[in-house]
Amino acid sequence: MYKVMLVDDEKLILQGLLKIIEWDKIGLEVIQTADNAISAIELFRKNPVNIVITDISMPKVTGLELIKQIKAIDENVKFIILSGYDEFSYAKTAMKYKVENYILKPINEEELEEALIKIVNTMNMEKETQSLLLDKNRKLIQFINGKIDKSGLSKIHQVINIGLNEKRYTVSSITFGQRDNKENINISDIIEKNTYGKCEVIKNYDGQVIVVNSWNENNTIKDVMNYFQSIKINLLDELNTDIFIGVGDLVDSIDKLKESYSVANKLKKYILTEGSNACLCKEDVSNIKANKRSFSKEIEVINKLIIEKNNSKLQDYIGLLFDDCNLTPKNIYDLSIKIIFCADKISEEFKLDNKYSKDSLSNTIVELCNESTRDNVKTFLISELEELLLLMNVNTIKYSPVISQIMKSVNEKYYEELSLKTLACQYNINSSYLGQVFTKELGVSFSEYLNSTKNIKAKELILNTNMKINDIAKAVGYTDTSYFYRKFKKYYGVCPSTLREIKNY
């Protein structure tokens, strides 16, 4: 049932309204009444309704002001105005607020019931339409992701604005910055207003707006790009925010929308190099050459500056690296991930409260890859490194000479069959006592520290070489590759092969 609120400063009218209509028979329920507009607004905020029937002339706050304020909260609320005044000015204002009906007092029971039935029918139709639109968007998303075929669109073909057998199609993605509090602006209206080809607009999907267009057979990619340049200009004017548009390939069948969408998705990463307020297609980036770089020297400098705790020079150096115009999107992500792993290594060596333990490292990398602009990536990294330096400043630890020597031995000979017993013999110390001292000073057992070192070294080889995973396992001292996989995943939250995939992103 739909919910109703009655508002009138005359209690007899409120009581009469409750009795003259058989509310439940027409699918309605009166859940609250109010004798003034101020109380009505407070009640609505606590418990919203679908329909408000209100007197127009009330003390302090009028019925028209009540409508204005409730419409500001929810523009879908339906209103019926009751009035003892047959004045055009009242009716004109009511029309401005899209009031459903204007009924003169004394109230005609049949007229009111007829108005209510009409509203109920309208809301039922709106509900069905909304459900159909949601189903349409869901199916379109499934289709462009290749999860359903063309037959899956047959049930909603009557509400799709693009034909299923057109000659040309594109899928494009529009990414927005902050919208400057203009959420009430309808993006679909702006896009459709500039559309000379048919289109579907899917809003708020994966943080972007997806536009699916159909085109005439003679339309070229140049025509498509001119169209989206116009869309970009209009969106910039209306929304006052940064915009990036990735235009997918122009395909010759609706069955190839998945291919077009894949291209549009890949183009999003070029916001890192081309900046915001760009509109790109695959041809625009085809001349950008792959720039393979290991960044080993840069990571050495960053490692040195972190160890020296030189925050000022570290920030300047990070800024210098990211100001390099020759970096490709892959370079930026590659360098960024290596910086995070460098920070992880130092965090481990300095025993800094497990900053990047287990899933935390994976989550940090995911957060990093979700940053969409070069400046945002740079800011993210500087923030992470500042936190690392802060932890280093408050957690500087001095180890006893023998423990320092054992740590050095592990770092240099981690790939050998090291044990606490053999090291204890080497330093003429009881192995049980040495184990207790080691755990007390480092907070972890010798075996945990050894496995940690092996994993760190393995991670460096995964990121900086093309060695096979099996060979890396042997290089760091694991004879059983499956055992290495288990230990590595337990330590980093991702298996070695997944880490290599992230590196090659």
Buried (B, 14 or more C-beta within 10 A) or exposed (E): EBBBBBBBBEEEBBEBBEEBBEBEEBBBEBBBBBBBBBBBBEBBEEEBBBBBBBBBBBEEBBBBBBBBBBBEEEEEBBBBBBBEEEEEEBBEBBEEBEBBBBBEBEBEEEEBBEBBBEBBEEBEEEEEEEEBEEEBBBBBBBBBEEEBEBEEBEEBEEEBBBEEEBEBBBBBBBBBBEBEEEEEEEBBEBBBEBBEBBBBBBBEBEEBBBBBBBBEEEBEBEBBBEBBEBBBBBBEEBBBBBBBBBBBBBBEBBBBBBBBBBBBBBBBBBBBBBEBBBBBBBEBBEEEEEEEBEBEEBBEBBBEBBEEEBBEEBBEBBEEBBEEEEBBBBBBBBBBBBBBBBBBBBBBBBBBEEBBBBEBBBEBBEEBBEBBBBBBBBBBBBEBBEBBBEBBEEEEEEBEEBBEBBBEBBEEEBBEEBEBEEBBEEEEBEBEEBBEBBBEBBEBBBEBBBBBBBBBBBBBBBBBEEBEBEEBBBBBBBEEBEEBBEBBBEBBBBBBEBBBEBBEE
